[in-house]
Amino acid sequence: MRVTCGIVMLGVAGCSTLPDCADGGGSGCNAETRANASGEQTRSNPDAGIGPPQLRELGLIGALGAGNFEAARLWMGDSASERRSLSPWARLSLAMALDDQAEIATILEHEAADLSTLDRVQALRKLGRDAEAAKLIQQSKEAGATPEQLAALEAQRADIRKMSGQSFNSKWSARSLGSLRIQSEEGEYAAPLFQAPLLGFSRASLRFTHNNLNGSIDDASVSGLSDEYDVSARLDSRINVQQGLKLLAGTNVRSDSNLPYGDVHWDYRPVNWLEGSIDVQVNELTDYTAFLRTYGAMDRVAAQVVVWPTSLVTGRFRVGAHRFRTREDERLGEGYSIDGDVGLRVLSGLPTLHVRLQGGMQANSLTGQVPNSLVNSGAIPASASIDSLISKQFGQFGAGFRLGYQEYSEEILALRAYVDGWMGGLWPAGSFAYHFRGGVGTSFFGADQFSAEAFYANTQGGQAAQAYDGVQVSYQIRF
């Protein structure tokens, strides 16, 4: 049985079951994804007449796929001869799961020829040998590989470049949120850190942003608050093959008040077809509505689960609780939200096409009147109510698609492009809602990335009359 991996919708890796993978062949197969396929074989036909080593091998990989490391050790056997009777990729699977770097290095040194390219790349990265992994990926591309194999390898190479080198990213954007217009210039420097206890391999970044706000909210001008200066620091850590942690802290400086903010994000993948995450944000600067972006902030706690039982099908479900406050910490309201989608990959290769059903709802309990501080300062008219500035409740459901062309390519002058769209209904307004986003990009000399994107939505934050649109241009260079 062969398990082939590719990058599917929602930015997660998916795997499909094809013939002839159990022999360890094909660079699209890897030790992690073979776990589920082999486990299915063992459960469905444990007495198919195969010899003891093959049965133990399927049991071992099935146990790893279920996250049962103790059972996997039992399937491995006690004696050296029992261990050697298993294929290299089965033993590598257990070594990777247990973070046994000595065993990983031994298998790579003596049995690399019996492993798939993706197995070797992941093993090298586990040992911190990213330069060798990148070279191996390039050799595999030159030798020729299927589109699905290339997608898996390109994702690995992109992650290597992101995590292992210094970079500087500059960005310009302009967007409109109803009658509020925001123009931003941003610069971000990022560099890898040494591997640290408890945090694993980490990467740190420092970002500076200037925002110019213009326009009005409920007929009140925001010209007096035109300039914002934002400074933040971020830490991205890959604790191990199953867990990741992201930390963000920053402050937004403006003439009326300063707003410190932070974010903690943790993700965990117990098995290769399931990933969960928890996100906690404090004082988030949100584009939920023009009023909140200018005068408010949002605290939020959200939990998300993503599943991809095959390379063709994905699912996502998220539930969260939040509260709205002014920049001076005055209560505006609180609520909860639920959203999710189910996606299907229709086309592989070039181009890729994914379709999805997507929906969600939000309910808020709001204060009756605008806080006195905003009325006294003239920011919001006294006649305004919070209900007119923040939606009390809304829901939406519809269908979407994503059409991509070489989205993960980093080849020189190779065109990357995508178009993403969604259409559906918005209630209680009972109106037709849609949003579209598209972008193109390329690399001019290999160590850089240029991209340009644009988007348009006829609703935002449940408000049917509030269009949300913008453009963005960015350029990143690695050194």
Secondary structure as GFF3:
##gff-version 3
##sequence-region A 1 479
A	DSSP	beta_strand	2	8	.	.	.	ID=ss1
A	DSSP	three_ten_helix	9	11	.	.	.	ID=ss2
A	DSSP	beta_strand	12	18	.	.	.	ID=ss3
A	DSSP	alpha_helix	34	44	.	.	.	ID=ss4
A	DSSP	alpha_helix	52	65	.	.	.	ID=ss5
A	DSSP	alpha_helix	69	76	.	.	.	ID=ss6
A	DSSP	alpha_helix	80	84	.	.	.	ID=ss7
A	DSSP	alpha_helix	88	98	.	.	.	ID=ss8
A	DSSP	alpha_helix	101	111	.	.	.	ID=ss9
A	DSSP	three_ten_helix	112	114	.	.	.	ID=ss10
A	DSSP	alpha_helix	117	126	.	.	.	ID=ss11
A	DSSP	alpha_helix	130	143	.	.	.	ID=ss12
A	DSSP	alpha_helix	147	164	.	.	.	ID=ss13
A	DSSP	beta_strand	167	177	.	.	.	ID=ss14
A	DSSP	beta_strand	180	192	.	.	.	ID=ss15
A	DSSP	beta_strand	201	217	.	.	.	ID=ss16
A	DSSP	beta_strand	220	221	.	.	.	ID=ss17
A	DSSP	three_ten_helix	223	225	.	.	.	ID=ss18
A	DSSP	beta_strand	227	238	.	.	.	ID=ss19
A	DSSP	beta_strand	243	254	.	.	.	ID=ss20
A	DSSP	beta_strand	259	271	.	.	.	ID=ss21
A	DSSP	beta_strand	274	284	.	.	.	ID=ss22
A	DSSP	alpha_helix	290	295	.	.	.	ID=ss23
A	DSSP	beta_strand	296	307	.	.	.	ID=ss24
A	DSSP	beta_strand	313	326	.	.	.	ID=ss25
A	DSSP	beta_strand	331	347	.	.	.	ID=ss26
A	DSSP	beta_strand	352	366	.	.	.	ID=ss27
A	DSSP	alpha_helix	372	376	.	.	.	ID=ss28
A	DSSP	alpha_helix	386	389	.	.	.	ID=ss29
A	DSSP	beta_strand	393	405	.	.	.	ID=ss30
A	DSSP	beta_strand	416	427	.	.	.	ID=ss31
A	DSSP	beta_strand	431	442	.	.	.	ID=ss32
A	DSSP	beta_strand	448	457	.	.	.	ID=ss33
A	DSSP	beta_strand	468	478	.	.	.	ID=ss34
###
